[in-house]
């Protein structure tokens, strides 16, 4: 490499470093503004029919599709209204604070059946006049104790939020304390409005318990189409909606400016170069395979099977989180529950593989490695059955 080539390479690296620093600072500012604007919103994957996370509802959507029910996921009001206009459909309506009463009523009136899965005072006022919230239920399953066939077939469930009916025309099921876990009103045309706290019942981690799955299918599967509305923070018809700048706290802007100054200072500090870079031959080159083998021999000599198992599990958890779409912030128990839900394996068995079982010997460690590999193969087969080679 000539001196001219070395200088050109050095200059290109300096320019690239400055560009990367500038883009990084801009990205930090954008992410900070967006996160501060939507920080008050609930967890994005809660009751999301496309989320495999423990609080998602992908399992219920998959069961409905297996039963021949088409599930349309609408992430904005226009898509939901268009789907409801095409065919008789059940609308799954969560809490949508960014919509006005008129917009909520317009969506609800367009549905053949309406299921309020996060009933709030406004929803009950609009669709179940006179009904109110009545606190929370105690732990433990409750019998239906009503004449609603769907609830009787489903059996016991453990309700969360309790409701109180407004009049005798509303069928109330799952009585506990001063309220009921399910309210259903059916008009003369056969149209139903149901209100139930689906958070403790219809999510992935709870769907297999008690009669949760049966109740969910019975309530949502009365029509060939289910329109599942997932409202977003910017899907609104409210007038005078505040901007991101108005939503952010006063300290956000100074922090962004401080980050910009810090980024520029770091670039000046770390970007200094005294002449062209000089290539230097290293005295020893060690292949990656040799370092890996050396580390493995150290683990084997020390007999530290638990530490080696922790390394295997850490790598497996990162791979499973990427495959299941959980992201790098997912905890080990969340990844284990999502893998069990996706593969249909026993939750305790999966948690034992990824968290609980502690190997006491080298043989136990080899067995754990095989079980981790089999679990990853099962998750891959569940996600992409067409690629499964076994």
C-alpha positions in Angstrom: 0.0 0.0 0.0 1.5 3.4 -1.0 1.6 6.5 1.1 -1.1 8.1 -1.2 -3.4 5.1 -0.6 -2.8 5.2 3.2 -3.6 8.9 3.3 -6.8 8.5 1.2 -7.9 5.6 3.4 -7.3 7.7 6.6 -9.2 10.7 5.2 -12.1 8.4 4.2 -12.2 6.9 7.7 -12.3 10.4 9.3 -15.1 11.6 7.1 -17.0 8.3 7.7 -16.5 8.7 11.5 -18.0 12.3 11.4 -20.9 11.2 9.4 -21.6 8.2 11.7 -21.4 10.5 14.8 -23.8 13.0 13.2 -26.3 10.3 12.2 -26.1 8.8 15.7 -26.8 12.1 17.4 -29.8 12.8 15.2 -31.1 9.2 15.8 -30.8 9.7 19.5 -32.8 12.9 19.4 -35.6 11.4 17.3 -35.9 8.3 19.5 -35.9 10.4 22.6 -38.7 12.6 21.3 -40.9 9.7 20.1 -40.5 7.7 23.3 -41.3 10.7 25.5 -44.4 11.4 23.5 -45.8 7.9 23.7 -44.5 6.9 27.1 -47.9 7.1 28.7 -49.4 4.5 26.3 -49.8 1.0 27.5 -47.6 -1.9 26.4 -47.8 -2.1 22.6 -48.2 -5.9 22.4 -50.9 -6.2 25.0 -53.9 -8.0 23.4 -52.3 -7.6 20.0 -53.4 -10.5 17.8 -50.1 -10.6 16.0 -47.9 -10.6 19.1 -46.4 -13.9 20.4 -45.4 -12.2 23.7 -47.1 -13.5 26.9 -49.4 -10.5 26.9 -50.2 -10.8 23.2 -53.2 -12.5 21.6 -51.6 -14.4 18.7 -52.6 -17.7 20.0 -56.3 -16.8 20.1 -56.1 -15.4 16.6 -54.5 -18.6 15.4 -57.3 -20.7 17.0 -60.0 -18.6 15.4 -58.4 -19.1 12.0 -58.2 -22.8 12.6 -61.9 -22.8 13.3 -62.6 -21.2 9.9 -63.0 -17.6 11.2 -61.2 -14.9 9.2 -59.3 -12.5 11.6 -58.7 -9.0 10.1 -56.2 -7.0 12.2 -57.0 -3.3 11.7 -54.4 -0.9 13.1 -56.3 2.3 12.1 -60.0 3.3 12.2 -60.3 3.5 8.4 -59.2 -0.1 7.9 -61.6 -1.3 10.6 -64.6 0.5 9.1 -63.8 -0.8 5.6 -63.6 -4.4 6.9 -66.9 -4.1 8.8 -68.6 -2.7 5.8 -67.8 -5.8 3.7 -69.4 -8.6 5.7 -71.2 -9.4 8.9 -68.4 -9.3 11.4 -67.5 -9.3 15.1 -65.6 -6.2 16.2 -63.1 -6.6 19.0 -62.8 -3.2 20.5 -60.1 -2.3 23.1 -59.9 0.9 24.9 -59.3 3.8 22.4 -58.8 7.0 24.3 -57.7 8.9 21.1 -61.1 8.5 19.5 -64.2 10.6 20.2 -67.5 9.2 21.4 -68.9 9.6 17.9 -66.0 7.6 16.3 -66.3 4.8 18.8 -70.1 4.6 18.3 -69.7 4.6 14.5 -67.3 1.6 14.7 -69.5 -0.3 17.2 -72.7 0.3 15.3 -71.2 -1.1 12.1 -70.5 -4.5 13.7 -72.8 -7.4 13.7 -71.4 -8.3 17.2 -69.3 -6.1 19.5 -66.9 -7.4 22.1 -65.4 -4.8 24.5 -62.1 -6.5 25.6 -60.9 -3.5 27.8 -64.2 -2.0 29.0 -63.9 1.4 30.5 -66.6 3.7 31.9 -67.1 5.5 28.5 -67.4 2.2 26.6 -70.1 0.9 29.0 -71.9 4.3 28.8 -72.0 4.1 25.0 -72.9 0.5 24.4 -74.3 -0.9 27.7 -76.2 2.0 29.1 -76.3 2.1 32.9 -73.6 -0.5 33.3 -70.6 0.4 35.5 -67.3 -0.8 36.7 -67.4 -2.7 40.0 -63.8 -3.3 41.1 -61.6 -6.3 40.7 -62.2 -10.0 41.3 -60.4 -12.1 43.8 -58.1 -14.9 42.6 -59.5 -18.2 41.6 -62.0 -19.6 39.0 -65.7 -18.7 39.1 -68.6 -20.6 37.7 -70.8 -18.9 35.0 -74.1 -19.0 37.0 -76.1 -17.6 34.1 -78.2 -18.7 31.1 -75.8 -17.6 28.4 -75.0 -20.8 26.4 -71.5 -19.6 25.4 -70.5 -19.1 29.1 -72.1 -22.4 30.2 -70.2 -24.4 27.6 -66.9 -22.7 28.5 -67.2 -23.4 32.2 -65.2 -21.7 35.0 -62.8 -18.8 34.4 -60.9 -16.4 36.6 -62.2 -12.9 35.8 -60.2 -9.7 36.3 -62.1 -6.4 36.2 -65.7 -6.7 37.5 -68.8 -5.0 35.9 -72.3 -4.2 37.2 -75.2 -4.4 34.7 -77.4 -1.4 34.1 -80.8 -3.2 33.7 -82.4 -6.6 33.6 -81.9 -6.9 29.8 -78.2 -7.5 30.3 -77.1 -11.0 31.0 -74.5 -11.1 33.7 -72.1 -14.1 34.2 -69.3 -15.1 36.6 -70.6 -13.4 39.7 -68.0 -12.7 42.4 -68.1 -10.1 45.1 -70.2 -7.1 44.0 -69.8 -7.6 40.3 -69.7 -9.9 37.3 -66.9 -10.8 35.0 -69.0 -10.8 31.8 -71.9 -8.7 30.6 -73.9 -9.5 27.4 -76.8 -7.6 25.8 -78.6 -9.0 22.8 -81.2 -6.9 21.0 -84.2 -8.0 19.0 -82.2 -8.4 15.8 -79.8 -10.8 17.4 -76.9 -8.3 17.7 -74.8 -8.8 20.7 -72.7 -6.4 22.8 -70.3 -8.2 25.2 -68.0 -6.6 27.8 -65.2 -8.6 29.4 -61.8 -7.9 30.8 -59.8 -10.0 28.3 -56.4 -9.1 29.8 -56.3 -11.9 32.4 -58.2 -14.4 30.1 -57.5 -14.1 26.4 -53.7 -13.4 26.3 -51.2 -16.0 25.2 -50.0 -16.9 28.7 -53.5 -17.5 30.1 -55.5 -18.8 27.2 -54.9 -22.5 28.1 -56.1 -22.0 31.7 -59.7 -23.0 32.8 -62.3 -22.3 30.2 -60.6 -19.2 28.8 -60.0 -20.4 25.2 -63.6 -21.8 24.9 -65.1 -18.6 26.2 -63.0 -16.5 23.8 -63.9 -18.6 20.8 -67.6 -18.7 21.8 -67.8 -14.9 22.1 -65.7 -13.9 19.1 -66.5 -16.7 16.7 -70.3 -16.1 16.1 -69.6 -14.6 12.7 -67.3 -15.7 9.8 -65.1 -12.6 10.2 -63.5 -11.0 13.3 -62.2 -7.4 12.9 -59.7 -6.9 15.6 -59.1 -3.1 16.1 -55.6 -2.2 17.5 -55.7 1.5 18.1 -52.4 3.5 17.8 -51.5 6.8 19.5 -51.8 8.8 16.3 -55.1 7.2 15.1 -57.4 9.9 16.4 -60.2 12.3 15.4 -59.8 14.6 18.3 -59.5 18.2 17.4 -56.5 20.1 18.6 -54.4 17.0 19.1 -51.1 18.0 20.7 -47.8 17.7 18.8 -44.9 15.7 20.0 -43.2 18.9 21.2 -46.3 19.7 23.4 -46.4 16.1 24.7 -42.7 16.0 25.8 -41.7 17.3 29.2 -39.8 20.6 29.4 -36.5 18.9 30.1 -36.4 16.9 26.9 -35.2 19.7 24.6 -32.3 20.8 26.8 -31.2 17.1 27.1 -31.3 16.8 23.3 -29.1 19.9 22.9 -26.7 18.5 25.6 -26.5 15.2 23.7 -25.7 17.1 20.5 -22.9 19.1 22.2 -21.6 15.9 23.9 -21.5 14.1 20.5 -19.6 16.9 18.8 -17.1 17.1 21.7 -16.6 13.3 21.6 -16.1 13.5 17.8 -13.4 16.2 18.2 -11.8 14.3 21.1 -11.7 10.8 19.5 -11.5 11.9 15.9 -8.1 13.5 16.1 -5.4 12.0 13.9 -1.7 12.8 13.9 -0.7 11.8 10.4 -1.7 8.8 8.3 -2.4 5.4 9.9 0.5 2.9 9.8 -0.1 -0.7 9.3 1.7 -2.9 11.8 2.1 -6.7 11.7 1.0 -8.4 14.9 3.5 -10.7 16.5 1.0 -13.6 16.8 -2.2 -14.4 15.0 -4.6 -16.6 16.9 -7.5 -18.3 15.1 -11.0 -18.0 16.5 -11.4 -21.7 16.7 -8.3 -22.0 19.0 -9.6 -19.4 21.4 -13.0 -21.1 21.6 -11.4 -24.5 22.2 -9.1 -23.0 24.8 -12.0 -21.5 26.7 -13.9 -24.8 26.5 -10.9 -26.7 27.9 -10.7 -24.2 30.8 -14.4 -24.8 31.6 -13.9 -28.5 31.4 -10.8 -28.4 33.7 -12.6 -26.3 36.3 -15.6 -28.6 36.2 -17.8 -25.5 36.2 -20.9 -26.9 34.5 -23.4 -24.3 35.8 -21.2 -21.4 34.3 -20.9 -23.2 31.0 -24.7 -23.8 31.0 -25.3 -20.1 31.7 -23.3 -19.3 28.6 -25.2 -21.8 26.5 -28.6 -20.5 27.8 -27.6 -16.8 27.2 -26.8 -17.4 23.6 -30.0 -19.6 23.1 -32.2 -16.9 24.8 -30.9 -14.2 22.4 -31.5 -16.4 19.4 -35.0 -17.4 20.6 -35.9 -13.7 21.3 -35.0 -12.7 17.8 -37.0 -15.6 16.3 -40.0 -14.9 18.4 -39.9 -11.2 17.7 -39.6 -10.2 21.4 -36.6 -7.9 21.1 -33.4 -7.6 23.2 -35.2 -6.3 26.3 -37.3 -9.4 26.8 -36.7 -11.3 30.1 -35.8 -15.0 30.2 -39.1 -16.0 31.7 -41.0 -14.0 28.9 -38.9 -15.8 26.2 -39.5 -19.2 27.8 -43.3 -18.6 28.0 -43.4 -17.4 24.4 -41.5 -20.4 23.2 -43.8 -22.8 25.1 -46.9 -21.0 23.7 -45.5 -21.1 20.2 -44.4 -24.8 20.2 -47.2 -26.2 22.4 -44.7 -27.7 24.8 -45.2 -27.8 28.6 -44.4 -24.4 30.1 -42.5 -26.0 33.1 -40.4 -28.1 30.8 -39.4 -25.1 28.7 -38.6 -23.0 31.8 -36.5 -25.9 33.0 -34.4 -26.0 29.8 -33.9 -22.2 29.6 -33.9 -21.2 33.3 -34.4 -23.6 36.2 -32.4 -26.9 35.6 -28.9 -26.7 36.9 -26.4 -29.3 35.5 -24.2 -30.9 38.1 -21.8 -32.7 35.7 -20.4 -32.8 32.2 -23.0 -35.4 31.2 -25.8 -33.2 32.5 -24.3 -30.2 30.5 -24.3 -32.3 27.3 -27.9 -33.3 27.9 -28.9 -29.7 28.5 -27.2 -28.7 25.2 -29.1 -31.3 23.3 -32.4 -30.2 24.9 -31.7 -26.5 24.0 -31.0 -27.5 20.4 -34.2 -29.5 20.2 -36.2 -26.6 21.7 -34.7 -24.2 19.1 -35.5 -26.7 16.3 -39.1 -26.9 17.6 -39.5 -23.1 17.7 -38.1 -22.9 14.2 -40.4 -25.6 13.0 -43.4 -23.8 14.5 -42.5 -20.5 12.9 -41.5 -21.9 9.5 -43.0 -25.3 9.1 -42.1 -25.3 5.4 -38.4 -25.1 6.2 -38.4 -27.9 8.8 -36.0 -30.6 7.7 -36.9 -33.1 10.4 
